[in-house]
Amino acid sequence: MKASYMILAVLFLFISTGCTSGKKQAAELLETARFEEKQRNLAHATQLYDEIVSKYPSSSAAQLAAARQAELKRQTQTH
């Protein structure tokens, strides 16, 4: 019985650590994409925004990335 609890505890630890890591990676990608956008490297920024949305769809970074994608698309259509 103790072994079962130990296994569940270890699994929970791995799962919770993985989620935090994903959020951190999404945030780091978003920061990089914003930097690329400021540097006017819009192609790379768009690529990073795409990656965030596809890899981390339920993250807050994905929502921000999708909004930036839409804005960049709107800007390129009007120019």
Order of alpha helices (4+ residues) and beta strands (2+ residues): alpha-alpha-alpha
